[in-house]
């Protein structure tokens, strides 16, 4: 095998048999899809395009910044969300660490995402004990979706899940 496989796993029967054994990956990718859908709704508030869904995630972020829907700081945070999503989606067997998720949570807070409990992004040890990796992921995406929903309402849209 060439170097392109360095640090990656080759597919195996175990990958197929354990498809549903990674709730962290499922939660993260689902959260990313929700945020992406909200970004499309935000863009459509300002300029409806038929192909918005076909744009990649970084392009949607840039469009939201250019349309003054989100801040550049929020855009940088969302790019980090996408980078972690890509690690999960494109590296078979990749497992997110608590350190990566906690770091993302800190970035979310810096970008203005509001958390009801500051411990989740300010104290790694307590955050790990109280929330665990799945809990932090849920809080990140839940609060990001809510905050983007407020942005939608500020721009005349209606935040709702169908």
DRENVEX-771263 format. One record per atom (N, C-alpha, C): residue in one letter; atom name; x, y, z. Coordinates in steps of 0.02 Angstrom, whole numbers, plus 50000, padded with zeros to 5 digits. Example, Ala and Ser with C-alpha at 12.3 -4.5 7.8 and 13.67 -1.06 7.14 Angstrom:
NODE resn name    c1    c2    c3
NODE    a    N 50660 49716 50390
NODE    a   CA 50615 49775 50390
NODE    a    C 50660 49835 50390
NODE    s    N 50642 49888 50354
NODE    s   CA 50684 49947 50357
NODE    s    C 50645 50002 50394
This chain:
NODE resn name    c1    c2    c3
NODE    x    N 50042 49941 50000
NODE    x   CA 50000 50000 50000
NODE    x    C 50044 50063 50000
NODE    x    N 50021 50113 49968
NODE    x   CA 50059 50176 49965
NODE    x    C 50047 50217 50028
NODE    x    N 50082 50273 50032
NODE    x   CA 50078 50317 50090
NODE    x    C 50009 50348 50100
NODE    x    N 49967 50348 50048
NODE    x   CA 49901 50378 50056
NODE    x    C 49860 50342 50110
NODE    x    N 49880 50283 50128
NODE    x   CA 49846 50246 50180
NODE    x    C 49877 50256 50250
NODE    x    N 49930 50294 50253
NODE    x   CA 49962 50306 50318
NODE    x    C 49911 50338 50366
NODE    x    N 49904 50309 50424
NODE    x   CA 49859 50336 50475
NODE    x    C 49786 50320 50462
NODE    x    N 49771 50279 50413
NODE    x   CA 49703 50261 50396
NODE    x    C 49694 50185 50402
NODE    x    N 49633 50165 50411
NODE    x   CA 49618 50094 50414
NODE    x    C 49591 50071 50347
NODE    x    N 49609 50010 50328
NODE    x   CA 49578 49978 50270
NODE    x    C 49511 49950 50291
NODE    x    N 49462 49949 50247
NODE    x   CA 49397 49921 50266
NODE    x    C 49403 49847 50285
NODE    x    N 49364 49828 50334
NODE    x   CA 49364 49758 50355
NODE    x    C 49293 49738 50371
NODE    x    N 49283 49673 50380
NODE    x   CA 49218 49648 50399
NODE    x    C 49195 49679 50465
NODE    x    N 49242 49691 50511
NODE    x   CA 49224 49722 50575
NODE    x    C 49191 49790 50565
NODE    x    N 49213 49828 50515
NODE    x   CA 49182 49893 50502
NODE    x    C 49109 49885 50484
NODE    x    N 49094 49834 50445
NODE    x   CA 49024 49821 50426
NODE    x    C 48984 49796 50486
NODE    x    N 49012 49750 50524
NODE    x   CA 48977 49721 50581
NODE    x    C 48965 49772 50637
NODE    x    N 49007 49823 50640
NODE    x   CA 49002 49872 50694
NODE    x    C 48977 49940 50669
NODE    x    N 48938 49940 50615
NODE    x   CA 48913 50003 50586
NODE    x    C 48877 50047 50637
NODE    x    N 48842 50017 50683
NODE    x   CA 48801 50056 50729
NODE    x    C 48832 50062 50798
NODE    x    N 48896 50049 50803
NODE    x   CA 48931 50051 50868
NODE    x    C 48968 50117 50880
NODE    x    N 48953 50169 50843
NODE    x   CA 48988 50232 50853
NODE    x    C 48938 50289 50860
NODE    x    N 48907 50295 50919
NODE    x   CA 48858 50349 50930
NODE    x    C 48889 50418 50925
NODE    x    N 48953 50424 50940
NODE    x   CA 48987 50489 50935
NODE    x    C 48987 50512 50862
NODE    x    N 49005 50468 50817
NODE    x   CA 49006 50486 50746
NODE    x    C 48936 50503 50722
NODE    x    N 48888 50462 50740
NODE    x   CA 48819 50474 50718
NODE    x    C 48794 50541 50743
NODE    x    N 48806 50556 50806
NODE    x   CA 48783 50620 50834
NODE    x    C 48817 50678 50800
NODE    x    N 48881 50673 50787
NODE    x   CA 48918 50729 50758
NODE    x    C 48896 50741 50686
NODE    x    N 48891 50688 50647
NODE    x   CA 48872 50697 50577
NODE    x    C 48800 50721 50571
NODE    x    N 48756 50696 50614
NODE    x   CA 48687 50720 50613
NODE    x    C 48684 50793 50634
NODE    x    N 48721 50812 50685
NODE    x   CA 48723 50882 50706
NODE    x    C 48748 50927 50650
NODE    x    N 48799 50905 50615
NODE    x   CA 48826 50943 50558
NODE    x    C 48772 50952 50505
NODE    x    N 48735 50899 50490
NODE    x   CA 48682 50903 50439
NODE    x    C 48628 50953 50459
NODE    x    N 48611 50954 50523
NODE    x   CA 48561 51002 50548
NODE    x    C 48586 51073 50539
NODE    x    N 48648 51086 50558
NODE    x   CA 48676 51154 50551
NODE    x    C 48679 51173 50477
NODE    x    N 48698 51127 50435
NODE    x   CA 48701 51141 50363
NODE    x    C 48632 51160 50336
NODE    x    N 48581 51125 50359
NODE    x   CA 48513 51140 50337
NODE    x    C 48492 51210 50360
NODE    x    N 48511 51228 50421
NODE    x   CA 48494 51295 50446
NODE    x    C 48531 51348 50406
NODE    x    N 48594 51336 50388
NODE    x   CA 48631 51384 50347
NODE    x    C 48595 51395 50280
NODE    x    N 48570 51342 50250
NODE    x   CA 48533 51348 50187
NODE    x    C 48471 51391 50197
NODE    x    N 48435 51379 50252
NODE    x   CA 48375 51419 50266
NODE    x    C 48393 51492 50275
NODE    x    N 48449 51505 50309
NODE    x   CA 48471 51575 50318
NODE    x    C 48487 51608 50251
NODE    x    N 48524 51573 50209
NODE    x   CA 48541 51600 50143
NODE    x    C 48478 51614 50103
NODE    x    N 48430 51568 50106
NODE    x   CA 48368 51577 50069
NODE    x    C 48327 51637 50092
NODE    x    N 48338 51659 50154
NODE    x   CA 48304 51719 50178
NODE    x    C 48325 51781 50138
NODE    x    N 48387 51781 50117
NODE    x   CA 48416 51839 50083
NODE    x    C 48415 51832 50007
NODE    x    N 48427 51773 49983
NODE    x   CA 48428 51763 49911
NODE    x    C 48416 51689 49896
NODE    x    N 48356 51674 49876
NODE    x   CA 48338 51605 49863
NODE    x    C 48371 51581 49798
NODE    x    N 48406 51526 49804
NODE    x   CA 48440 51496 49747
NODE    x    C 48421 51422 49746
NODE    x    N 48414 51397 49686
NODE    x   CA 48396 51326 49680
NODE    x    C 48453 51280 49701
NODE    x    N 48514 51303 49693
NODE    x   CA 48571 51259 49703
NODE    x    C 48607 51269 49770
NODE    x    N 48576 51303 49818
NODE    x   CA 48609 51315 49882
NODE    x    C 48630 51250 49916
NODE    x    N 48588 51199 49912
NODE    x   CA 48605 51136 49943
NODE    x    C 48666 51104 49911
NODE    x    N 48678 51119 49848
NODE    x   CA 48735 51088 49813
NODE    x    C 48802 51120 49830
NODE    x    N 48801 51178 49861
NODE    x   CA 48863 51211 49882
NODE    x    C 48894 51172 49939
NODE    x    N 48960 51174 49944
NODE    x   CA 48992 51140 50000
NODE    x    C 48985 51182 50064
NODE    x    N 48999 51151 50119
NODE    x   CA 48988 51183 50184
NODE    x    C 49028 51248 50192
NODE    x    N 49093 51249 50175
NODE    x   CA 49130 51312 50181
NODE    x    C 49101 51368 50137
NODE    x    N 49075 51351 50079
NODE    x   CA 49044 51402 50035
NODE    x    C 48981 51429 50068
NODE    x    N 48942 51386 50099
NODE    x   CA 48882 51409 50134
NODE    x    C 48901 51455 50192
NODE    x    N 48954 51439 50227
NODE    x   CA 48978 51482 50281
NODE    x    C 48996 51551 50253
NODE    x    N 49035 51551 50199
NODE    x   CA 49056 51614 50168
NODE    x    C 48996 51654 50144
NODE    x    N 48947 51621 50115
NODE    x   CA 48887 51656 50093
NODE    x    C 48851 51689 50152
NODE    x    N 48847 51653 50208
NODE    x   CA 48814 51681 50267
NODE    x    C 48853 51741 50295
NODE    x    N 48919 51737 50293
NODE    x   CA 48959 51794 50315
NODE    x    C 48949 51853 50267
NODE    x    N 48954 51840 50202
NODE    x   CA 48946 51893 50152
NODE    x    C 48877 51926 50156
NODE    x    N 48827 51887 50173
NODE    x   CA 48759 51914 50179
NODE    x    C 48746 51944 50248
NODE    x    N 48799 51946 50289
NODE    x   CA 48796 51975 50357
NODE    x    C 48745 51939 50402
NODE    x    N 48740 51874 50391
NODE    x   CA 48696 51833 50432
NODE    x    C 48732 51805 50493
NODE    x    N 48797 51792 50485
NODE    x   CA 48838 51768 50541
NODE    x    C 48902 51809 50543
NODE    x    N 48933 51810 50601
NODE    x   CA 48996 51846 50609
NODE    x    C 49054 51804 50581
NODE    x    N 49109 51836 50565
NODE    x   CA 49168 51798 50544
NODE    x    C 49190 51748 50598
NODE    x    N 49182 51766 50661
NODE    x   CA 49201 51721 50716
NODE    x    C 49157 51658 50714
NODE    x    N 49092 51668 50703
NODE    x   CA 49047 51610 50697
NODE    x    C 49068 51568 50637
NODE    x    N 49087 51601 50583
NODE    x   CA 49110 51566 50523
NODE    x    C 49171 51523 50537
NODE    x    N 49219 51550 50574
NODE    x   CA 49280 51512 50591
NODE    x    C 49263 51452 50634
NODE    x    N 49218 51461 50681
NODE    x   CA 49196 51405 50723
NODE    x    C 49162 51351 50680
NODE    x    N 49118 51372 50635
NODE    x   CA 49083 51323 50593
NODE    x    C 49132 51287 50546
NODE    x    N 49185 51320 50526
NODE    x   CA 49237 51286 50485
NODE    x    C 49270 51231 50527
NODE    x    N 49280 51243 50591
NODE    x   CA 49310 51192 50635
NODE    x    C 49263 51134 50644
NODE    x    N 49198 51148 50649
NODE    x   CA 49148 51095 50651
NODE    x    C 49156 51051 50589
NODE    x    N 49161 51084 50532
NODE    x   CA 49167 51048 50468
NODE    x    C 49231 51007 50464
NODE    x    N 49286 51034 50490
NODE    x   CA 49349 50997 50489
NODE    x    C 49344 50932 50529
NODE    x    N 49312 50936 50587
NODE    x   CA 49303 50875 50627
NODE    x    C 49255 50826 50593
NODE    x    N 49203 50854 50563
NODE    x   CA 49156 50811 50526
NODE    x    C 49192 50775 50470
NODE    x    N 49236 50810 50435
NODE    x   CA 49273 50778 50380
NODE    x    C 49320 50724 50405
NODE    x    N 49350 50733 50463
NODE    x   CA 49392 50680 50492
NODE    x    C 49350 50617 50502
NODE    x    N 49290 50626 50529
NODE    x   CA 49246 50569 50542
NODE    x    C 49222 50537 50477
NODE    x    N 49203 50579 50430
NODE    x   CA 49171 50554 50369
NODE    x    C 49220 50524 50319
NODE    x    N 49283 50543 50323
NODE    x   CA 49331 50523 50272
NODE    x    C 49389 50480 50298
NODE    x    N 49386 50462 50361
NODE    x   CA 49439 50419 50390
NODE    x    C 49405 50361 50426
NODE    x    N 49401 50305 50392
NODE    x   CA 49370 50246 50419
NODE    x    C 49401 50228 50487
NODE    x    N 49359 50219 50536
NODE    x   CA 49383 50200 50602
NODE    x    C 49404 50258 50646
NODE    x    N 49399 50320 50620
NODE    x   CA 49419 50378 50660
NODE    x    C 49372 50387 50719
NODE    x    N 49401 50400 50776
NODE    x   CA 49362 50413 50837
NODE    x    C 49380 50482 50864
NODE    x    N 49330 50523 50874
NODE    x   CA 49342 50588 50904
NODE    x    C 49363 50579 50976
NODE    x    N 49409 50620 50998
NODE    x   CA 49430 50618 51068
NODE    x    C 49391 50671 51107
NODE    x    N 49389 50662 51173
NODE    x   CA 49357 50713 51214
NODE    x    C 49393 50779 51207
NODE    x    N 49459 50777 51202
NODE    x   CA 49498 50839 51194
NODE    x    C 49476 50878 51132
NODE    x    N 49465 50843 51076
NODE    x   CA 49443 50877 51015
NODE    x    C 49374 50909 51024
NODE    x    N 49329 50872 51056
NODE    x   CA 49261 50897 51066
NODE    x    C 49261 50955 51116
NODE    x    N 49300 50949 51169
NODE    x   CA 49304 51004 51218
NODE    x    C 49333 51066 51186
NODE    x    N 49384 51058 51145
NODE    x   CA 49414 51114 51110
NODE    x    C 49363 51148 51064
NODE    x    N 49323 51108 51029
NODE    x   CA 49270 51135 50986
NODE    x    C 49219 51173 51028
NODE    x    N 49203 51147 51086
NODE    x   CA 49155 51180 51130
NODE    x    C 49181 51249 51152
NODE    x    N 49246 51252 51167
NODE    x   CA 49277 51317 51184
NODE    x    C 49272 51365 51125
NODE    x    N 49284 51339 51065
NODE    x   CA 49279 51381 51004
NODE    x    C 49208 51406 50994
NODE    x    N 49159 51362 51008
NODE    x   CA 49089 51382 51002
NODE    x    C 49074 51441 51049
NODE    x    N 49098 51436 51110
NODE    x   CA 49087 51489 51158
NODE    x    C 49119 51554 51135
NODE    x    N 49181 51549 51110
NODE    x   CA 49216 51609 51085
NODE    x    C 49178 51641 51027
NODE    x    N 49144 51600 50987
NODE    x   CA 49107 51624 50929
NODE    x    C 49040 51654 50948
NODE    x    N 49022 51649 51013
NODE    x   CA 48960 51678 51036
NODE    x    C 48904 51629 51048
NODE    x    N 48917 51564 51041
NODE    x   CA 48865 51515 51056
NODE    x    C 48853 51517 51131
NODE    x    N 48790 51521 51149
NODE    x   CA 48770 51528 51219
NODE    x    C 48758 51459 51250
NODE    x    N 48792 51445 51304
NODE    x   CA 48782 51383 51342
NODE    x    C 48751 51401 51409
NODE    x    N 48703 51362 51432
NODE    x   CA 48672 51377 51497
NODE    x    C 48719 51362 51555
NODE    x    N 48769 51320 51543
NODE    x   CA 48818 51303 51595
NODE    x    C 48888 51315 51567
NODE    x    N 48922 51366 51592
NODE    x   CA 48989 51382 51567
NODE    x    C 49040 51328 51582
NODE    x    N 49025 51284 51629
NODE    x   CA 49072 51230 51645
NODE    x    C 49087 51188 51584
NODE    x    N 49039 51180 51541
NODE    x   CA 49046 51136 51483
NODE    x    C 49104 51156 51438
NODE    x    N 49120 51220 51436
NODE    x   CA 49175 51243 51393
NODE    x    C 49233 51273 51432
NODE    x    N 49227 51277 51498
NODE    x   CA 49280 51310 51536
NODE    x    C 49319 51263 51582
NODE    x    N 49293 51204 51596
NODE    x   CA 49326 51157 51642
NODE    x    C 49325 51087 51611
NODE    x    N 49381 51068 51581
NODE    x   CA 49383 51005 51544
NODE    x    C 49367 50945 51588
NODE    x    N 49396 50942 51647
NODE    x   CA 49386 50884 51691
NODE    x    C 49312 50877 51710
NODE    x    N 49283 50932 51733
NODE    x   CA 49213 50930 51753
NODE    x    C 49167 50918 51694
NODE    x    N 49182 50948 51638
NODE    x   CA 49143 50939 51578
NODE    x    C 49141 50865 51558
NODE    x    N 49199 50833 51562
NODE    x   CA 49203 50762 51545
NODE    x    C 49162 50720 51594
NODE    x    N 49167 50736 51658
NODE    x   CA 49130 50699 51709
NODE    x    C 49055 50709 51703
NODE    x    N 49034 50771 51694
NODE    x   CA 48963 50788 51694
NODE    x    C 48928 50773 51628
NODE    x    N 48963 50783 51573
NODE    x   CA 48931 50778 51507
NODE    x    C 48955 50719 51466
NODE    x    N 49019 50703 51470
NODE    x   CA 49048 50653 51427
NODE    x    C 49049 50678 51355
NODE    x    N 49080 50639 51312
NODE    x   CA 49089 50662 51243
NODE    x    C 49023 50672 51206
NODE    x    N 48976 50624 51215
NODE    x   CA 48912 50630 51180
NODE    x    C 48872 50689 51206
NODE    x    N 48873 50701 51271
NODE    x   CA 48837 50758 51299
NODE    x    C 48863 50824 51275
NODE    x    N 48929 50830 51269
NODE    x   CA 48959 50893 51245
NODE    x    C 48940 50903 51171
NODE    x    N 48943 50849 51132
NODE    x   CA 48923 50854 51062
NODE    x    C 48851 50877 51056
NODE    x    N 48807 50847 51096
NODE    x   CA 48736 50867 51094
NODE    x    C 48728 50941 51111
NODE    x    N 48762 50963 51164
NODE    x   CA 48757 51033 51184
NODE    x    C 48784 51080 51130
NODE    x    N 48839 51061 51099
NODE    x   CA 48868 51103 51046
NODE    x    C 48817 51113 50991
NODE    x    N 48790 51058 50965
NODE    x   CA 48745 51064 50907
NODE    x    C 48677 51092 50926
NODE    x    N 48652 51073 50984
NODE    x   CA 48588 51100 51007
NODE    x    C 48592 51176 51014
NODE    x    N 48643 51200 51048
NODE    x   CA 48649 51272 51060
NODE    x    C 48667 51310 50996
NODE    x    N 48707 51280 50953
NODE    x   CA 48722 51312 50889
NODE    x    C 48658 51319 50847
NODE    x    N 48618 51266 50845
NODE    x   CA 48555 51269 50807
NODE    x    C 48508 51322 50836
NODE    x    N 48504 51326 50901
NODE    x   CA 48460 51376 50933
NODE    x    C 48485 51446 50918
NODE    x    N 48550 51457 50925
NODE    x   CA 48577 51524 50911
NODE    x    C 48568 51544 50838
NODE    x    N 48578 51497 50792
NODE    x   CA 48566 51512 50722
NODE    x    C 48492 51522 50709
NODE    x    N 48450 51489 50747
NODE    x   CA 48377 51501 50743
NODE    x    C 48359 51572 50763
NODE    x    N 48393 51598 50814
NODE    x   CA 48381 51668 50834
NODE    x    C 48403 51715 50777
NODE    x    N 48458 51699 50745
NODE    x   CA 48481 51739 50688
NODE    x    C 48427 51738 50633
NODE    x    N 48399 51680 50621
NODE    x   CA 48348 51674 50570
NODE    x    C 48288 51719 50587
NODE    x    N 48267 51718 50650
NODE    x   CA 48211 51760 50671
NODE    x    C 48227 51834 50666
NODE    x    N 48289 51853 50682
NODE    x   CA 48310 51923 50676
NODE    x    C 48307 51948 50604
NODE    x    N 48312 51902 50556
NODE    x   CA 48311 51920 50486
NODE    x    C 48244 51905 50452
NODE    x    N 48193 51896 50493
NODE    x   CA 48126 51888 50467
NODE    x    C 48104 51818 50452
NODE    x    N 48146 51770 50468
NODE    x   CA 48128 51700 50456
NODE    x    C 48095 51670 50516
NODE    x    N 48073 51609 50508
NODE    x   CA 48042 51573 50563
NODE    x    C 48082 51510 50575
NODE    x    N 48108 51505 50636
NODE    x   CA 48148 51447 50653
NODE    x    C 48102 51390 50672
NODE    x    N 48107 51337 50634
NODE    x   CA 48066 51278 50649
NODE    x    C 48098 51216 50620
NODE    x    N 48083 51162 50651
NODE    x   CA 48102 51098 50622
NODE    x    C 48038 51068 50594
NODE    x    N 48041 51044 50533
NODE    x   CA 47982 51016 50500
NODE    x    C 47962 50951 50531
